[in-house]
Amino acid sequence: MNILVVTVQVPFIRGGAEIHAESLVQALKNHGHSAEIVAFPFEAHPPQRMLDLMFAFRLLDFSSFSGRNIDLIIPLKFPAYFNEHPNKVAWLLHQHRDVYDLWGQPFSGLVHNPDALQYQQTIINGDTKALKECRKIYSNSQNVANRLKKYNGLDSTPLYHPPKNADQFHCEEAQSYFFFPSRLNRVKRQYLVLEALSKTHHKVKVLFAGSSDTGLYEEELQQMTEKLDIADRAIFLGQITEAEKIKYYAESIGVIYPPLDEDYGYVTLEGMLSSKPIITCDDSGGPLEFITNEETGIVTASEPLALARGMDQLWENRRLASHLGKNARQRYEALDITWTNVVNKLTNF
């Protein structure tokens, strides 16, 4: 089949969604399909630009290109699914969370707009109508499926997929640090880990890896490390290579990943593949589909002292950390997370 993977991307920002789209296209090609990514630039401010892009996707004709009929489109993110292709199978990474679960949260900028309620209702109503047109709706996690059901009344099927280079993750002898690889973003809550570090009993060290969505947040984190006197224990590596990331996973005691209501979270799966326990929070969303407290990791309340206790627990008990990490790897393998399964589901409409 000729397949288009349709998505949006904020220029100059690269994260899990971009890796997801690229990996899906490669998997489709590996299974004999012709596939390409169609990505449009996305900007949420001013909000009118979102409505313009919704309308643009509605107007676009994806039925054929260069003499080839397009047999299937797979939209991944808001508002790519607004296109009216007759064979539209959504694999939903997330919707525009500012009008859904982040509405009213300090992370949401839209709520402060004088026309916020109108924008919210327009997007929610539009999402519901556009997604109803899909032949099938898959979500990339149960958490995303739950949101879609709660806010739009639509059912979807969770469809897990492997992280990039899944076969390269491995475990080595643990060094004295926890690893937290992720974009520097408020929703990922690096600031919570810094606050927790200032309250640990042991001299816990955390290596942070990833670039910042905004320079202001990165500057705020650096100022926090100085104010809390933890600059020698909170190490910001910046953007690192894939090989470096895999090695940092392999040699860590465990992985820290406490985002707010995460959609899916490659960090969780990469840590599990590395046979490392994951420390996460009870409101972190996607990671909780894989991590069970004191079985495959540590789940704490999303407040600094609780998170500090979780880090101290594994820092002082390396045998427990190793045991939980091995359980995490076994849990991953039991789930049969493969691209073959993904491609078969998405193309069988």
LUMKE-903418 format. One record per residue (C-alpha): x, y, z; residue in one letter; residue number from 1. Coordinates in Angstrom, 2 decimals, padded with zeros to 5 digits. Example, Ala and Ser with C-alpha at 12.3 -4.5 7.8 and 13.67 -1.06 7.14 Angstrom:
BEGIN
[node [012.30,-004.50,007.80],a,1]
[node [013.67,-001.06,007.14],s,2]
This chain:
BEGIN
[node [000.00,000.00,000.00],m,1]
[node [000.92,003.65,-000.43],n,2]
[node [000.72,005.15,003.04],i,3]
[node [001.17,008.66,004.42],l,4]
[node [002.02,009.18,008.07],v,5]
[node [000.55,012.61,008.77],v,6]
[node [001.68,014.74,011.68],t,7]
[node [002.77,018.19,012.86],v,8]
[node [006.06,019.38,014.33],q,9]
[node [007.23,022.51,016.08],v,10]
[node [010.25,023.64,014.03],p,11]
[node [013.61,023.18,015.77],f,12]
[node [012.04,020.94,018.46],i,13]
[node [012.69,017.21,018.20],r,14]
[node [011.39,014.64,020.63],g,15]
[node [009.62,011.32,020.98],g,16]
[node [006.84,012.21,018.51],a,17]
[node [009.34,012.77,015.69],e,18]
[node [011.16,009.51,016.48],i,19]
[node [007.78,007.79,016.58],h,20]
[node [006.80,008.98,013.08],a,21]
[node [010.18,008.07,011.58],e,22]
[node [010.16,004.63,013.19],s,23]
[node [006.64,003.95,011.96],l,24]
[node [007.56,004.84,008.37],v,25]
[node [010.59,002.57,008.53],q,26]
[node [008.51,-000.28,009.94],a,27]
[node [005.92,000.14,007.17],l,28]
[node [008.68,000.00,004.57],k,29]
[node [010.21,-003.06,006.22],n,30]
[node [006.85,-004.79,005.81],h,31]
[node [006.60,-004.05,002.10],g,32]
[node [004.63,-000.79,002.01],h,33]
[node [005.53,002.53,000.40],s,34]
[node [005.41,005.14,003.16],a,35]
[node [006.29,008.79,003.69],e,36]
[node [005.93,011.38,006.45],i,37]
[node [003.89,014.51,005.82],v,38]
[node [004.65,016.98,008.63],a,39]
[node [003.27,020.51,008.92],f,40]
[node [004.79,023.20,011.17],p,41]
[node [002.77,023.71,014.34],f,42]
[node [002.46,026.80,016.50],e,43]
[node [-000.06,027.23,019.32],a,44]
[node [000.35,030.99,019.75],h,45]
[node [-001.64,032.94,018.93],p,46]
[node [-004.44,030.33,019.24],p,47]
[node [-005.96,031.34,015.90],q,48]
[node [-003.03,029.60,014.21],r,49]
[node [-004.28,026.27,015.55],m,50]
[node [-007.71,026.88,014.02],l,51]
[node [-006.07,027.85,010.74],d,52]
[node [-004.14,024.57,010.70],l,53]
[node [-007.31,022.59,011.49],m,54]
[node [-008.93,024.22,008.48],f,55]
[node [-005.84,023.63,006.31],a,56]
[node [-005.84,019.90,007.01],f,57]
[node [-009.54,019.82,006.19],r,58]
[node [-008.91,021.39,002.79],l,59]
[node [-005.92,019.28,001.75],l,60]
[node [-006.45,016.49,-000.76],d,61]
[node [-004.32,013.48,000.18],f,62]
[node [-005.99,011.11,-002.29],s,63]
[node [-003.07,010.92,-004.76],s,64]
[node [000.40,012.29,-005.47],f,65]
[node [002.63,011.89,-008.54],s,66]
[node [000.20,009.46,-010.11],g,67]
[node [000.03,007.26,-007.02],r,68]
[node [-003.21,006.73,-005.16],n,69]
[node [-002.81,007.02,-001.41],i,70]
[node [-004.38,003.90,000.10],d,71]
[node [-004.15,004.91,003.75],l,72]
[node [-003.27,007.89,005.93],i,73]
[node [-002.21,007.46,009.54],i,74]
[node [-002.57,010.75,011.45],p,75]
[node [-000.66,010.90,014.72],l,76]
[node [-001.34,014.26,016.37],k,77]
[node [-003.74,017.18,016.51],f,78]
[node [-004.83,018.43,014.04],p,79]
[node [-003.52,016.00,011.39],a,80]
[node [-006.64,013.83,011.71],y,81]
[node [-008.83,016.65,010.33],f,82]
[node [-008.06,015.47,006.79],n,83]
[node [-011.02,013.76,005.07],e,84]
[node [-009.22,010.82,003.45],h,85]
[node [-011.60,007.83,003.06],p,86]
[node [-009.09,005.45,004.64],n,87]
[node [-008.01,007.27,007.78],k,88]
[node [-006.71,005.14,010.66],v,89]
[node [-005.60,007.30,013.58],a,90]
[node [-002.79,006.26,015.91],w,91]
[node [-003.19,008.98,018.49],l,92]
[node [-000.07,010.17,020.31],l,93]
[node [-002.01,012.95,021.99],h,94]
[node [-004.47,015.71,021.32],q,95]
[node [-003.89,019.38,022.15],h,96]
[node [-003.55,018.83,025.89],r,97]
[node [-003.98,022.52,026.76],d,98]
[node [-007.74,022.18,026.18],v,99]
[node [-008.01,018.76,027.81],y,100]
[node [-006.16,017.42,030.86],d,101]
[node [-003.85,020.46,031.20],l,102]
[node [-006.74,022.93,031.15],w,103]
[node [-006.37,025.17,034.20],g,104]
[node [-002.90,023.86,035.01],q,105]
[node [000.01,026.32,035.25],p,106]
[node [001.50,024.57,032.18],f,107]
[node [-001.40,025.72,029.98],s,108]
[node [-001.06,029.09,028.27],g,109]
[node [-004.38,028.99,026.45],l,110]
[node [-006.54,029.27,029.56],v,111]
[node [-005.41,032.89,030.06],h,112]
[node [-006.63,033.97,026.62],n,113]
[node [-009.86,036.07,026.77],p,114]
[node [-011.44,033.76,024.15],d,115]
[node [-010.10,030.57,025.78],a,116]
[node [-013.47,028.88,026.27],l,117]
[node [-014.42,029.44,022.65],q,118]
[node [-011.12,027.99,021.43],y,119]
[node [-011.48,025.04,023.79],q,120]
[node [-014.97,024.17,022.61],q,121]
[node [-014.05,024.60,018.95],t,122]
[node [-011.11,022.23,019.27],i,123]
[node [-012.97,019.61,021.32],i,124]
[node [-015.96,019.59,018.97],n,125]
[node [-013.67,019.49,015.94],g,126]
[node [-011.62,016.63,017.38],d,127]
[node [-014.71,014.57,018.09],t,128]
[node [-016.10,015.03,014.58],k,129]
[node [-012.79,014.41,012.79],a,130]
[node [-011.86,011.33,014.81],l,131]
[node [-015.32,009.81,014.33],k,132]
[node [-014.52,009.70,010.61],e,133]
[node [-011.62,007.28,011.17],c,134]
[node [-012.02,003.68,010.14],r,135]
[node [-010.23,002.79,013.36],k,136]
[node [-008.71,004.72,016.24],i,137]
[node [-005.65,003.44,018.05],y,138]
[node [-003.91,005.25,020.88],s,139]
[node [-000.28,004.89,021.86],n,140]
[node [-001.20,004.08,025.47],s,141]
[node [-004.11,003.34,027.75],q,142]
[node [-003.64,006.78,029.27],n,143]
[node [-004.28,008.47,025.92],v,144]
[node [-007.24,006.15,025.32],a,145]
[node [-008.72,007.11,028.69],n,146]
[node [-008.46,010.82,027.86],r,147]
[node [-010.15,010.34,024.49],l,148]
[node [-013.01,008.48,026.14],k,149]
[node [-013.35,011.00,028.97],k,150]
[node [-013.36,014.18,026.90],y,151]
[node [-014.65,013.06,023.49],n,152]
[node [-016.67,009.94,024.29],g,153]
[node [-014.70,007.93,021.73],l,154]
[node [-013.24,004.46,022.13],d,155]
[node [-009.74,003.59,020.96],s,156]
[node [-007.42,000.60,021.26],t,157]
[node [-004.03,001.04,022.98],p,158]
[node [-001.19,-000.01,020.67],l,159]
[node [002.29,-000.14,022.21],y,160]
[node [005.43,000.14,020.11],h,161]
[node [009.16,-000.30,020.79],p,162]
[node [011.50,002.65,021.32],p,163]
[node [014.14,003.41,018.71],k,164]
[node [017.11,001.00,018.77],n,165]
[node [015.29,-001.29,021.18],a,166]
[node [017.72,-004.13,020.48],d,167]
[node [020.73,-002.06,021.59],q,168]
[node [019.72,-001.36,025.18],f,169]
[node [021.54,-003.49,027.73],h,170]
[node [022.70,-003.55,031.34],c,171]
[node [026.20,-003.00,032.75],e,172]
[node [027.57,-002.70,036.26],e,173]
[node [025.87,000.23,037.97],a,174]
[node [027.77,003.42,038.68],q,175]
[node [026.69,005.90,041.35],s,176]
[node [024.02,007.95,039.57],y,177]
[node [020.40,007.93,038.45],f,178]
[node [019.60,008.86,034.86],f,179]
[node [016.84,011.22,033.71],f,180]
[node [016.85,011.61,029.90],p,181]
[node [014.10,013.88,028.58],s,182]
[node [013.45,017.24,027.00],r,183]
[node [013.75,019.99,029.58],l,184]
[node [010.08,020.86,029.85],n,185]
[node [007.89,021.81,032.81],r,186]
[node [005.53,018.91,032.21],v,187]
[node [008.50,016.50,032.56],k,188]
[node [009.08,018.03,036.03],r,189]
[node [012.86,018.19,036.27],q,190]
[node [012.27,020.86,038.90],y,191]
[node [010.56,018.27,041.12],l,192]
[node [013.65,016.05,040.98],v,193]
[node [015.87,018.99,041.94],l,194]
[node [013.66,019.74,044.95],e,195]
[node [013.80,016.05,045.91],a,196]
[node [017.60,015.97,045.60],l,197]
[node [017.84,018.70,048.21],s,198]
[node [015.96,016.42,050.64],k,199]
[node [017.71,013.07,050.14],t,200]
[node [019.53,011.51,053.08],h,201]
[node [022.32,010.24,050.82],h,202]
[node [024.41,012.27,048.39],k,203]
[node [022.31,011.09,045.48],v,204]
[node [023.46,012.16,042.01],k,205]
[node [021.20,012.55,038.96],v,206]
[node [022.38,012.98,035.38],l,207]
[node [019.89,014.94,033.26],f,208]
[node [020.11,014.62,029.47],a,209]
[node [018.17,016.54,026.86],g,210]
[node [017.75,019.96,025.33],s,211]
[node [015.36,022.64,026.52],s,212]
[node [012.10,023.65,024.89],d,213]
[node [012.70,027.17,026.19],t,214]
[node [015.84,028.82,027.47],g,215]
[node [013.91,030.35,030.36],l,216]
[node [013.11,026.96,031.90],y,217]
[node [016.68,025.75,031.49],e,218]
[node [017.93,028.91,033.21],e,219]
[node [015.41,028.39,036.01],e,220]
[node [016.68,024.85,036.60],l,221]
[node [020.28,026.03,036.75],q,222]
[node [019.35,028.71,039.25],q,223]
[node [017.55,026.09,041.37],m,224]
[node [020.65,023.90,041.56],t,225]
[node [022.64,026.84,042.88],e,226]
[node [019.98,027.95,045.33],k,227]
[node [019.48,024.41,046.67],l,228]
[node [023.27,023.82,046.80],d,229]
[node [023.09,020.65,044.69],i,230]
[node [025.13,021.74,041.65],a,231]
[node [027.58,018.87,042.27],d,232]
[node [024.75,016.30,042.33],r,233]
[node [022.45,017.57,039.55],a,234]
[node [024.46,017.27,036.35],i,235]
[node [022.96,018.61,033.11],f,236]
[node [024.54,016.89,030.12],l,237]
[node [022.59,018.73,027.44],g,238]
[node [021.89,017.00,024.13],q,239]
[node [023.73,013.67,023.91],i,240]
[node [024.14,011.05,021.18],t,241]
[node [022.09,007.88,020.99],e,242]
[node [025.17,005.80,021.86],a,243]
[node [025.88,007.97,024.89],e,244]
[node [022.27,007.70,026.02],k,245]
[node [022.31,003.91,025.82],i,246]
[node [025.55,003.78,027.83],k,247]
[node [024.21,006.12,030.52],y,248]
[node [021.15,003.89,030.86],y,249]
[node [023.30,000.77,031.06],a,250]
[node [025.53,002.10,033.85],e,251]
[node [022.87,003.82,035.97],s,252]
[node [021.47,002.57,039.26],i,253]
[node [018.02,003.34,037.91],g,254]
[node [015.99,005.76,035.85],v,255]
[node [014.02,008.71,037.18],i,256]
[node [010.95,009.69,035.18],y,257]
[node [008.23,011.68,037.02],p,258]
[node [006.33,013.59,034.28],p,259]
[node [002.80,014.87,034.78],l,260]
[node [000.25,012.55,033.13],d,261]
[node [002.63,011.38,030.37],e,262]
[node [001.09,010.03,027.17],d,263]
[node [003.43,007.03,026.75],y,264]
[node [007.04,007.76,027.57],g,265]
[node [009.97,006.14,025.77],y,266]
[node [012.09,006.72,028.87],v,267]
[node [010.12,004.07,030.75],t,268]
[node [010.57,001.45,028.04],l,269]
[node [014.23,002.28,027.47],e,270]
[node [014.89,001.89,031.18],g,271]
[node [013.08,-001.45,031.24],m,272]
[node [015.09,-002.67,028.23],l,273]
[node [018.24,-001.66,030.14],s,274]
[node [017.12,-003.79,033.12],s,275]
[node [016.86,-000.71,035.33],k,276]
[node [014.16,000.14,037.88],p,277]
[node [012.08,003.24,037.10],i,278]
[node [011.28,005.79,039.79],i,279]
[node [008.06,007.55,038.81],t,280]
[node [005.08,009.27,040.42],c,281]
[node [001.51,008.23,041.05],d,282]
[node [000.20,010.93,038.69],d,283]
[node [002.71,010.30,035.89],s,284]
[node [000.26,008.57,033.54],g,285]
[node [001.87,006.38,030.87],g,286]
[node [004.74,004.97,033.00],p,287]
[node [002.18,003.51,035.41],l,288]
[node [001.01,001.13,032.68],e,289]
[node [004.39,-000.62,033.01],f,290]
[node [005.75,000.17,036.48],i,291]
[node [004.39,-001.46,039.63],t,292]
[node [005.71,-000.22,042.97],n,293]
[node [008.48,-002.42,044.37],e,294]
[node [008.06,-004.91,041.51],e,295]
[node [009.47,-003.13,038.47],t,296]
[node [010.34,000.19,040.06],g,297]
[node [009.32,002.69,042.70],i,298]
[node [006.11,004.75,042.54],v,299]
[node [005.91,007.74,044.88],t,300]
[node [003.66,010.68,045.51],a,301]
[node [004.53,013.66,043.31],s,302]
[node [006.09,015.72,046.08],e,303]
[node [009.77,016.24,046.85],p,304]
[node [010.10,014.34,050.14],l,305]
[node [008.37,011.21,048.81],a,306]
[node [010.51,011.24,045.67],l,307]
[node [013.63,011.76,047.80],a,308]
[node [012.75,008.68,049.86],r,309]
[node [012.34,006.63,046.68],g,310]
[node [015.77,007.68,045.44],m,311]
[node [017.35,007.00,048.84],d,312]
[node [015.78,003.54,048.93],q,313]
[node [017.49,002.40,045.73],l,314]
[node [020.69,004.36,046.36],w,315]
[node [021.34,002.48,049.60],e,316]
[node [020.02,-000.90,048.39],n,317]
[node [021.72,-001.68,045.09],r,318]
[node [020.65,-005.33,045.30],r,319]
[node [017.00,-004.26,045.36],l,320]
[node [017.62,-001.92,042.43],a,321]
[node [019.14,-004.76,040.41],s,322]
[node [016.26,-007.09,041.29],h,323]
[node [013.61,-004.56,040.26],l,324]
[node [015.51,-003.84,037.05],g,325]
[node [015.54,-007.51,036.06],k,326]
[node [011.81,-007.68,036.76],n,327]
[node [011.30,-004.61,034.55],a,328]
[node [013.09,-006.28,031.63],r,329]
[node [010.99,-009.44,032.05],q,330]
[node [007.83,-007.32,032.15],r,331]
[node [008.78,-005.66,028.85],y,332]
[node [009.45,-008.98,027.13],e,333]
[node [006.12,-010.40,028.32],a,334]
[node [004.21,-007.59,026.60],l,335]
[node [005.36,-008.61,023.07],d,336]
[node [005.90,-005.00,021.98],i,337]
[node [006.85,-005.30,018.28],t,338]
[node [006.60,-003.25,015.08],w,339]
[node [005.14,-006.27,013.27],t,340]
[node [002.16,-006.16,015.58],n,341]
[node [001.80,-002.39,015.07],v,342]
[node [001.94,-002.57,011.26],v,343]
[node [-000.52,-005.46,011.10],n,344]
[node [-003.04,-003.59,013.24],k,345]
[node [-002.76,-000.26,011.42],l,346]
[node [-003.01,-001.71,007.91],t,347]
[node [-005.79,-004.22,008.58],n,348]
[node [-008.77,-001.89,008.15],f,349]
